[in-house]
Amino acid sequence: MTTEPCRIMSGTYMRHLCSMFLADNWLWMVLPVAVCAVLAFWFDVRFVIVALMVLVVVMPMILALLYFYYGFSPEALWSIMEKTVSIDDTGLTLAFTDERMKKHVIRGDDVRDIFVNDDVVVLMLRGKRYTCLMLPASVVDPDVAQALRQFAAQAH
């Protein structure tokens, strides 16, 4: 089965990627600010300045690293370029409408997990932690969803 030509916007890709990252790492972002707040309450008010520095300097740098490390990955390019997705027993074949891009095959056992959101379907791939291919939810009909679920079931 083959989907109609689809793509997602780069802002949508990064929004979902950042939400996955923040859901996994929120404690490491809140903990330094909370420690500084407790130290400011007990010892010195200047720890509030340190907490603000952490919020204003360190956190945007972490998110910028996320943007450069995962936002420029091949999977991000595959998600935002217009393509048709063919699904068969071996995996997913991405055929791009831009003639400069070659076809790419994602084997079925490379799909670790599938998350369905309101506007995208996220296929978590093997490799780095946040490596994923995102497809618009509008092109994933029940038949395509069933085929994708089989890939995720094979991976476990």
Buried (B, 14 or more C-beta within 10 A) or exposed (E): EEBEEBBBEEEBBBEBBBEBBEEEEEEEBEEBBEBBBEBBEEEEEEBBEBBEEBBEEEEEEEBEEBBEEBBEBEBBBBBBBEBBBBBEEEBBBBBBEEEEBEEBEBEBEBBBEBBEEEEBBBBBBEEEEBBBBBBBBEBBEEEBBEBBEBBBEEBE
